[in-house]
Amino acid sequence: MVDTRTDKTGYVMGHEGPYVQLRPPRGGTEWDVPLAALRRPTQSEELSAKVSVANGRWGL
């Protein structure tokens, strides 16, 4: 999903009340996003996140 406030992409890790917790594709600290500030990623954003994860496996 994409946090529309920051345009950061993240994986949904859970939800608590009116917030969803996202985690960066390559790992890291989760952050809270209000439901109203979420959107599905475009194909380009989704591919970019997948490439980032793959590069992380190769140490790039």
PDB file with SEQRES, HELIX, SHEET and CRYST1 records, atoms N, CA, C and O in Angstrom:
SEQRES   1 A   60  MET VAL ASP THR ARG THR ASP LYS THR GLY TYR VAL MET          
SEQRES   2 A   60  GLY HIS GLU GLY PRO TYR VAL GLN LEU ARG PRO PRO ARG          
SEQRES   3 A   60  GLY GLY THR GLU TRP ASP VAL PRO LEU ALA ALA LEU ARG          
SEQRES   4 A   60  ARG PRO THR GLN SER GLU GLU LEU SER ALA LYS VAL SER          
SEQRES   5 A   60  VAL ALA ASN GLY ARG TRP GLY LEU                              
HELIX    1 AA1 LEU A   35  ALA A   37  5                                   3    
HELIX    2 AA2 GLN A   43  ARG A   57  1                                  15    
SHEET    1 AA1 3 LYS A   8  THR A   9  0                                        
SHEET    2 AA1 3 VAL A   2  ASP A   3 -1                                        
SHEET    3 AA1 3 LEU A  38  ARG A  39 -1                                        
SHEET    1 AA2 3 TYR A  11  GLU A  16  0                                        
SHEET    2 AA2 3 TYR A  19  ARG A  23 -1                                        
SHEET    3 AA2 3 TRP A  31  PRO A  34 -1                                        
CRYST1    1.000    1.000    1.000  90.00  90.00  90.00 P 1           1          
ATOM      1  N   MET A   1       0.842  -1.169   0.000  1.00  0.00           N  
ATOM      2  CA  MET A   1       0.000   0.000   0.000  1.00  0.00           C  
ATOM      3  C   MET A   1       0.892   1.239   0.000  1.00  0.00           C  
ATOM      4  O   MET A   1       2.087   1.161   0.284  1.00  0.00           O  
ATOM      5  N   VAL A   2       0.298   2.366  -0.319  1.00  0.00           N  
ATOM      6  CA  VAL A   2       1.036   3.628  -0.373  1.00  0.00           C  
ATOM      7  C   VAL A   2       0.426   4.600   0.630  1.00  0.00           C  
ATOM      8  O   VAL A   2      -0.790   4.782   0.688  1.00  0.00           O  
ATOM      9  N   ASP A   3       1.301   5.215   1.415  1.00  0.00           N  
ATOM     10  CA  ASP A   3       0.906   6.270   2.342  1.00  0.00           C  
ATOM     11  C   ASP A   3       0.851   7.550   1.517  1.00  0.00           C  
ATOM     12  O   ASP A   3       1.892   8.068   1.113  1.00  0.00           O  
ATOM     13  N   THR A   4      -0.340   8.061   1.265  1.00  0.00           N  
ATOM     14  CA  THR A   4      -0.486   9.233   0.398  1.00  0.00           C  
ATOM     15  C   THR A   4       0.079  10.501   1.012  1.00  0.00           C  
ATOM     16  O   THR A   4       0.289  11.490   0.309  1.00  0.00           O  
ATOM     17  N   ARG A   5       0.328  10.484   2.316  1.00  0.00           N  
ATOM     18  CA  ARG A   5       0.900  11.672   2.961  1.00  0.00           C  
ATOM     19  C   ARG A   5       2.372  11.828   2.612  1.00  0.00           C  
ATOM     20  O   ARG A   5       2.887  12.945   2.551  1.00  0.00           O  
ATOM     21  N   THR A   6       3.057  10.694   2.383  1.00  0.00           N  
ATOM     22  CA  THR A   6       4.498  10.717   2.131  1.00  0.00           C  
ATOM     23  C   THR A   6       4.891  10.057   0.811  1.00  0.00           C  
ATOM     24  O   THR A   6       6.044  10.158   0.390  1.00  0.00           O  
ATOM     25  N   ASP A   7       3.945   9.383   0.153  1.00  0.00           N  
ATOM     26  CA  ASP A   7       4.181   8.585  -1.061  1.00  0.00           C  
ATOM     27  C   ASP A   7       5.123   7.416  -0.809  1.00  0.00           C  
ATOM     28  O   ASP A   7       5.728   6.901  -1.749  1.00  0.00           O  
ATOM     29  N   LYS A   8       5.260   6.987   0.447  1.00  0.00           N  
ATOM     30  CA  LYS A   8       6.082   5.822   0.779  1.00  0.00           C  
ATOM     31  C   LYS A   8       5.249   4.554   0.607  1.00  0.00           C  
ATOM     32  O   LYS A   8       4.074   4.512   0.974  1.00  0.00           O  
ATOM     33  N   THR A   9       5.876   3.525   0.043  1.00  0.00           N  
ATOM     34  CA  THR A   9       5.235   2.236  -0.153  1.00  0.00           C  
ATOM     35  C   THR A   9       5.599   1.315   0.998  1.00  0.00           C  
ATOM     36  O   THR A   9       6.728   1.338   1.488  1.00  0.00           O  
ATOM     37  N   GLY A  10       4.642   0.508   1.428  1.00  0.00           N  
ATOM     38  CA  GLY A  10       4.916  -0.427   2.507  1.00  0.00           C  
ATOM     39  C   GLY A  10       3.969  -1.608   2.489  1.00  0.00           C  
ATOM     40  O   GLY A  10       2.903  -1.566   1.874  1.00  0.00           O  
ATOM     41  N   TYR A  11       4.377  -2.661   3.173  1.00  0.00           N  
ATOM     42  CA  TYR A  11       3.536  -3.839   3.344  1.00  0.00           C  
ATOM     43  C   TYR A  11       2.659  -3.652   4.566  1.00  0.00           C  
ATOM     44  O   TYR A  11       3.115  -3.149   5.593  1.00  0.00           O  
ATOM     45  N   VAL A  12       1.408  -4.055   4.458  1.00  0.00           N  
ATOM     46  CA  VAL A  12       0.497  -3.984   5.600  1.00  0.00           C  
ATOM     47  C   VAL A  12       0.892  -5.069   6.600  1.00  0.00           C  
ATOM     48  O   VAL A  12       0.963  -6.252   6.268  1.00  0.00           O  
ATOM     49  N   MET A  13       1.148  -4.630   7.839  1.00  0.00           N  
ATOM     50  CA  MET A  13       1.554  -5.555   8.888  1.00  0.00           C  
ATOM     51  C   MET A  13       0.427  -5.804   9.899  1.00  0.00           C  
ATOM     52  O   MET A  13       0.433  -6.808  10.611  1.00  0.00           O  
ATOM     53  N   GLY A  14      -0.527  -4.889   9.951  1.00  0.00           N  
ATOM     54  CA  GLY A  14      -1.627  -5.034  10.883  1.00  0.00           C  
ATOM     55  C   GLY A  14      -2.438  -3.769  10.936  1.00  0.00           C  
ATOM     56  O   GLY A  14      -2.214  -2.828  10.176  1.00  0.00           O  
ATOM     57  N   HIS A  15      -3.394  -3.765  11.857  1.00  0.00           N  
ATOM     58  CA  HIS A  15      -4.195  -2.547  12.031  1.00  0.00           C  
ATOM     59  C   HIS A  15      -4.611  -2.437  13.486  1.00  0.00           C  
ATOM     60  O   HIS A  15      -4.788  -3.438  14.179  1.00  0.00           O  
ATOM     61  N   GLU A  16      -4.760  -1.218  13.926  1.00  0.00           N  
ATOM     62  CA  GLU A  16      -5.161  -0.910  15.291  1.00  0.00           C  
ATOM     63  C   GLU A  16      -6.075   0.301  15.233  1.00  0.00           C  
ATOM     64  O   GLU A  16      -5.630   1.401  14.907  1.00  0.00           O  
ATOM     65  N   GLY A  17      -7.336   0.109  15.544  1.00  0.00           N  
ATOM     66  CA  GLY A  17      -8.291   1.212  15.484  1.00  0.00           C  
ATOM     67  C   GLY A  17      -8.363   1.783  14.078  1.00  0.00           C  
ATOM     68  O   GLY A  17      -8.525   1.031  13.117  1.00  0.00           O  
ATOM     69  N   PRO A  18      -8.248   3.091  13.938  1.00  0.00           N  
ATOM     70  CA  PRO A  18      -8.374   3.717  12.613  1.00  0.00           C  
ATOM     71  C   PRO A  18      -7.061   3.744  11.828  1.00  0.00           C  
ATOM     72  O   PRO A  18      -6.980   4.411  10.797  1.00  0.00           O  
ATOM     73  N   TYR A  19      -6.040   3.035  12.294  1.00  0.00           N  
ATOM     74  CA  TYR A  19      -4.720   3.067  11.654  1.00  0.00           C  
ATOM     75  C   TYR A  19      -4.316   1.695  11.126  1.00  0.00           C  
ATOM     76  O   TYR A  19      -4.690   0.658  11.674  1.00  0.00           O  
ATOM     77  N   VAL A  20      -3.540   1.724  10.043  1.00  0.00           N  
ATOM     78  CA  VAL A  20      -2.918   0.531   9.480  1.00  0.00           C  
ATOM     79  C   VAL A  20      -1.418   0.697   9.661  1.00  0.00           C  
ATOM     80  O   VAL A  20      -0.882   1.787   9.461  1.00  0.00           O  
ATOM     81  N   GLN A  21      -0.735  -0.387  10.042  1.00  0.00           N  
ATOM     82  CA  GLN A  21       0.715  -0.327  10.187  1.00  0.00           C  
ATOM     83  C   GLN A  21       1.360  -0.828   8.899  1.00  0.00           C  
ATOM     84  O   GLN A  21       1.079  -1.928   8.422  1.00  0.00           O  
ATOM     85  N   LEU A  22       2.237   0.018   8.350  1.00  0.00           N  
ATOM     86  CA  LEU A  22       2.987  -0.339   7.149  1.00  0.00           C  
ATOM     87  C   LEU A  22       4.448  -0.516   7.515  1.00  0.00           C  
ATOM     88  O   LEU A  22       4.959   0.133   8.428  1.00  0.00           O  
ATOM     89  N   ARG A  23       5.121  -1.413   6.781  1.00  0.00           N  
ATOM     90  CA  ARG A  23       6.557  -1.624   6.955  1.00  0.00           C  
ATOM     91  C   ARG A  23       7.222  -1.451   5.589  1.00  0.00           C  
ATOM     92  O   ARG A  23       6.694  -1.933   4.587  1.00  0.00           O  
ATOM     93  N   PRO A  24       8.368  -0.774   5.531  1.00  0.00           N  
ATOM     94  CA  PRO A  24       9.067  -0.600   4.249  1.00  0.00           C  
ATOM     95  C   PRO A  24       9.366  -1.950   3.595  1.00  0.00           C  
ATOM     96  O   PRO A  24       9.575  -2.939   4.298  1.00  0.00           O  
ATOM     97  N   PRO A  25       9.391  -2.006   2.265  1.00  0.00           N  
ATOM     98  CA  PRO A  25       9.629  -3.269   1.556  1.00  0.00           C  
ATOM     99  C   PRO A  25      10.915  -3.991   1.972  1.00  0.00           C  
ATOM    100  O   PRO A  25      10.942  -5.222   2.002  1.00  0.00           O  
ATOM    101  N   ARG A  26      11.978  -3.249   2.292  1.00  0.00           N  
ATOM    102  CA  ARG A  26      13.233  -3.900   2.671  1.00  0.00           C  
ATOM    103  C   ARG A  26      13.370  -4.043   4.180  1.00  0.00           C  
ATOM    104  O   ARG A  26      14.461  -4.311   4.683  1.00  0.00           O  
ATOM    105  N   GLY A  27      12.267  -3.865   4.906  1.00  0.00           N  
ATOM    106  CA  GLY A  27      12.294  -3.997   6.354  1.00  0.00           C  
ATOM    107  C   GLY A  27      12.533  -2.652   7.009  1.00  0.00           C  
ATOM    108  O   GLY A  27      12.820  -1.655   6.346  1.00  0.00           O  
ATOM    109  N   GLY A  28      12.409  -2.648   8.305  1.00  0.00           N  
ATOM    110  CA  GLY A  28      12.603  -1.407   9.037  1.00  0.00           C  
ATOM    111  C   GLY A  28      11.447  -1.152   9.971  1.00  0.00           C  
ATOM    112  O   GLY A  28      10.640  -2.040  10.244  1.00  0.00           O  
ATOM    113  N   THR A  29      11.377   0.053  10.452  1.00  0.00           N  
ATOM    114  CA  THR A  29      10.379   0.432  11.437  1.00  0.00           C  
ATOM    115  C   THR A  29       9.017   0.644  10.793  1.00  0.00           C  
ATOM    116  O   THR A  29       8.891   1.331   9.780  1.00  0.00           O  
ATOM    117  N   GLU A  30       8.009   0.046  11.393  1.00  0.00           N  
ATOM    118  CA  GLU A  30       6.644   0.250  10.924  1.00  0.00           C  
ATOM    119  C   GLU A  30       6.175   1.654  11.271  1.00  0.00           C  
ATOM    120  O   GLU A  30       6.676   2.271  12.211  1.00  0.00           O  
ATOM    121  N   TRP A  31       5.212   2.153  10.509  1.00  0.00           N  
ATOM    122  CA  TRP A  31       4.607   3.439  10.826  1.00  0.00           C  
ATOM    123  C   TRP A  31       3.097   3.327  10.659  1.00  0.00           C  
ATOM    124  O   TRP A  31       2.596   2.494   9.904  1.00  0.00           O  
ATOM    125  N   ASP A  32       2.389   4.183  11.381  1.00  0.00           N  
ATOM    126  CA  ASP A  32       0.927   4.185  11.360  1.00  0.00           C  
ATOM    127  C   ASP A  32       0.407   5.113  10.272  1.00  0.00           C  
ATOM    128  O   ASP A  32       0.916   6.215  10.071  1.00  0.00           O  
ATOM    129  N   VAL A  33      -0.622   4.637   9.576  1.00  0.00           N  
ATOM    130  CA  VAL A  33      -1.243   5.413   8.509  1.00  0.00           C  
ATOM    131  C   VAL A  33      -2.761   5.381   8.703  1.00  0.00           C  
ATOM    132  O   VAL A  33      -3.339   4.302   8.838  1.00  0.00           O  
ATOM    133  N   PRO A  34      -3.408   6.535   8.720  1.00  0.00           N  
ATOM    134  CA  PRO A  34      -4.872   6.532   8.780  1.00  0.00           C  
ATOM    135  C   PRO A  34      -5.446   5.873   7.524  1.00  0.00           C  
ATOM    136  O   PRO A  34      -4.884   6.009   6.437  1.00  0.00           O  
ATOM    137  N   LEU A  35      -6.552   5.168   7.672  1.00  0.00           N  
ATOM    138  CA  LEU A  35      -7.171   4.495   6.526  1.00  0.00           C  
ATOM    139  C   LEU A  35      -7.402   5.436   5.359  1.00  0.00           C  
ATOM    140  O   LEU A  35      -7.224   5.045   4.205  1.00  0.00           O  
ATOM    141  N   ALA A  36      -7.794   6.667   5.640  1.00  0.00           N  
ATOM    142  CA  ALA A  36      -8.077   7.632   4.574  1.00  0.00           C  
ATOM    143  C   ALA A  36      -6.832   8.027   3.785  1.00  0.00           C  
ATOM    144  O   ALA A  36      -6.952   8.594   2.699  1.00  0.00           O  
ATOM    145  N   ALA A  37      -5.640   7.740   4.305  1.00  0.00           N  
ATOM    146  CA  ALA A  37      -4.392   8.122   3.646  1.00  0.00           C  
ATOM    147  C   ALA A  37      -3.724   6.937   2.944  1.00  0.00           C  
ATOM    148  O   ALA A  37      -2.538   6.997   2.622  1.00  0.00           O  
ATOM    149  N   LEU A  38      -4.477   5.868   2.707  1.00  0.00           N  
ATOM    150  CA  LEU A  38      -3.931   4.693   2.019  1.00  0.00           C  
ATOM    151  C   LEU A  38      -4.494   4.592   0.610  1.00  0.00           C  
ATOM    152  O   LEU A  38      -5.633   4.973   0.341  1.00  0.00           O  
ATOM    153  N   ARG A  39      -3.655   4.064  -0.283  1.00  0.00           N  
ATOM    154  CA  ARG A  39      -4.125   3.726  -1.630  1.00  0.00           C  
ATOM    155  C   ARG A  39      -3.304   2.555  -2.135  1.00  0.00           C  
ATOM    156  O   ARG A  39      -2.212   2.275  -1.641  1.00  0.00           O  
ATOM    157  N   ARG A  40      -3.850   1.885  -3.121  1.00  0.00           N  
ATOM    158  CA  ARG A  40      -3.109   0.786  -3.746  1.00  0.00           C  
ATOM    159  C   ARG A  40      -1.962   1.375  -4.585  1.00  0.00           C  
ATOM    160  O   ARG A  40      -2.099   2.457  -5.157  1.00  0.00           O  
ATOM    161  N   PRO A  41      -0.846   0.665  -4.651  1.00  0.00           N  
ATOM    162  CA  PRO A  41       0.261   1.169  -5.472  1.00  0.00           C  
ATOM    163  C   PRO A  41      -0.045   1.010  -6.963  1.00  0.00           C  
ATOM    164  O   PRO A  41      -0.791   0.120  -7.372  1.00  0.00           O  
ATOM    165  N   THR A  42       0.547   1.888  -7.752  1.00  0.00           N  
ATOM    166  CA  THR A  42       0.467   1.728  -9.204  1.00  0.00           C  
ATOM    167  C   THR A  42       1.333   0.529  -9.577  1.00  0.00           C  
ATOM    168  O   THR A  42       2.100   0.037  -8.750  1.00  0.00           O  
ATOM    169  N   GLN A  43       1.217   0.062 -10.804  1.00  0.00           N  
ATOM    170  CA  GLN A  43       2.058  -1.049 -11.249  1.00  0.00           C  
ATOM    171  C   GLN A  43       3.538  -0.681 -11.129  1.00  0.00           C  
ATOM    172  O   GLN A  43       4.361  -1.505 -10.732  1.00  0.00           O  
ATOM    173  N   SER A  44       3.858   0.544 -11.472  1.00  0.00           N  
ATOM    174  CA  SER A  44       5.240   1.004 -11.397  1.00  0.00           C  
ATOM    175  C   SER A  44       5.752   1.007  -9.953  1.00  0.00           C  
ATOM    176  O   SER A  44       6.870   0.562  -9.691  1.00  0.00           O  
ATOM    177  N   GLU A  45       4.944   1.503  -9.025  1.00  0.00           N  
ATOM    178  CA  GLU A  45       5.343   1.535  -7.610  1.00  0.00           C  
ATOM    179  C   GLU A  45       5.507   0.125  -7.058  1.00  0.00           C  
ATOM    180  O   GLU A  45       6.435  -0.145  -6.295  1.00  0.00           O  
ATOM    181  N   GLU A  46       4.604  -0.774  -7.446  1.00  0.00           N  
ATOM    182  CA  GLU A  46       4.692  -2.155  -6.973  1.00  0.00           C  
ATOM    183  C   GLU A  46       5.951  -2.831  -7.511  1.00  0.00           C  
ATOM    184  O   GLU A  46       6.647  -3.525  -6.769  1.00  0.00           O  
ATOM    185  N   LEU A  47       6.245  -2.633  -8.788  1.00  0.00           N  
ATOM    186  CA  LEU A  47       7.444  -3.213  -9.378  1.00  0.00           C  
ATOM    187  C   LEU A  47       8.699  -2.645  -8.725  1.00  0.00           C  
ATOM    188  O   LEU A  47       9.640  -3.388  -8.445  1.00  0.00           O  
ATOM    189  N   SER A  48       8.723  -1.355  -8.483  1.00  0.00           N  
ATOM    190  CA  SER A  48       9.866  -0.717  -7.830  1.00  0.00           C  
ATOM    191  C   SER A  48      10.115  -1.320  -6.451  1.00  0.00           C  
ATOM    192  O   SER A  48      11.263  -1.572  -6.085  1.00  0.00           O  
ATOM    193  N   ALA A  49       9.052  -1.555  -5.683  1.00  0.00           N  
ATOM    194  CA  ALA A  49       9.190  -2.156  -4.353  1.00  0.00           C  
ATOM    195  C   ALA A  49       9.732  -3.575  -4.458  1.00  0.00           C  
ATOM    196  O   ALA A  49      10.578  -3.975  -3.659  1.00  0.00           O  
ATOM    197  N   LYS A  50       9.257  -4.334  -5.428  1.00  0.00           N  
ATOM    198  CA  LYS A  50       9.726  -5.715  -5.608  1.00  0.00           C  
ATOM    199  C   LYS A  50      11.196  -5.744  -6.021  1.00  0.00           C  
ATOM    200  O   LYS A  50      11.957  -6.591  -5.552  1.00  0.00           O  
ATOM    201  N   VAL A  51      11.593  -4.827  -6.891  1.00  0.00           N  
ATOM    202  CA  VAL A  51      13.002  -4.749  -7.313  1.00  0.00           C  
ATOM    203  C   VAL A  51      13.875  -4.383  -6.119  1.00  0.00           C  
ATOM    204  O   VAL A  51      14.965  -4.934  -5.961  1.00  0.00           O  
ATOM    205  N   SER A  52      13.417  -3.470  -5.285  1.00  0.00           N  
ATOM    206  CA  SER A  52      14.169  -3.082  -4.091  1.00  0.00           C  
ATOM    207  C   SER A  52      14.405  -4.272  -3.176  1.00  0.00           C  
ATOM    208  O   SER A  52      15.505  -4.446  -2.651  1.00  0.00           O  
ATOM    209  N   VAL A  53      13.379  -5.092  -2.983  1.00  0.00           N  
ATOM    210  CA  VAL A  53      13.514  -6.284  -2.141  1.00  0.00           C  
ATOM    211  C   VAL A  53      14.502  -7.256  -2.774  1.00  0.00           C  
ATOM    212  O   VAL A  53      15.365  -7.800  -2.085  1.00  0.00           O  
ATOM    213  N   ALA A  54      14.382  -7.478  -4.090  1.00  0.00           N  
ATOM    214  CA  ALA A  54      15.287  -8.394  -4.778  1.00  0.00           C  
ATOM    215  C   ALA A  54      16.728  -7.896  -4.702  1.00  0.00           C  
ATOM    216  O   ALA A  54      17.643  -8.687  -4.478  1.00  0.00           O  
ATOM    217  N   ASN A  55      16.936  -6.605  -4.884  1.00  0.00           N  
ATOM    218  CA  ASN A  55      18.289  -6.051  -4.786  1.00  0.00           C  
ATOM    219  C   ASN A  55      18.859  -6.251  -3.392  1.00  0.00           C  
ATOM    220  O   ASN A  55      20.055  -6.501  -3.238  1.00  0.00           O  
ATOM    221  N   GLY A  56      18.014  -6.141  -2.377  1.00  0.00           N  
ATOM    222  CA  GLY A  56      18.465  -6.361  -1.016  1.00  0.00           C  
ATOM    223  C   GLY A  56      18.977  -7.772  -0.783  1.00  0.00           C  
ATOM    224  O   GLY A  56      19.889  -7.986   0.015  1.00  0.00           O  
ATOM    225  N   ARG A  57      18.393  -8.724  -1.478  1.00  0.00           N  
ATOM    226  CA  ARG A  57      18.851 -10.121  -1.360  1.00  0.00           C  
ATOM    227  C   ARG A  57      20.249 -10.289  -1.946  1.00  0.00           C  
ATOM    228  O   ARG A  57      21.014 -11.150  -1.511  1.00  0.00           O  
ATOM    229  N   TRP A  58      20.575  -9.465  -2.927  1.00  0.00           N  
ATOM    230  CA  TRP A  58      21.869  -9.551  -3.595  1.00  0.00           C  
ATOM    231  C   TRP A  58      22.879  -8.569  -3.026  1.00  0.00           C  
ATOM    232  O   TRP A  58      24.005  -8.470  -3.515  1.00  0.00           O  
ATOM    233  N   GLY A  59      22.475  -7.846  -1.993  1.00  0.00           N  
ATOM    234  CA  GLY A  59      23.392  -6.905  -1.365  1.00  0.00           C  
ATOM    235  C   GLY A  59      23.604  -5.631  -2.150  1.00  0.00           C  
ATOM    236  O   GLY A  59      24.624  -4.961  -1.990  1.00  0.00           O  
ATOM    237  N   LEU A  60      22.668  -5.299  -2.982  1.00  0.00           N  
ATOM    238  CA  LEU A  60      22.797  -4.074  -3.799  1.00  0.00           C  
ATOM    239  C   LEU A  60      22.139  -2.899  -3.138  1.00  0.00           C  
ATOM    240  O   LEU A  60      22.153  -1.796  -3.684  1.00  0.00           O  
TER     241      LEU A  60                                                      
END                                                                             
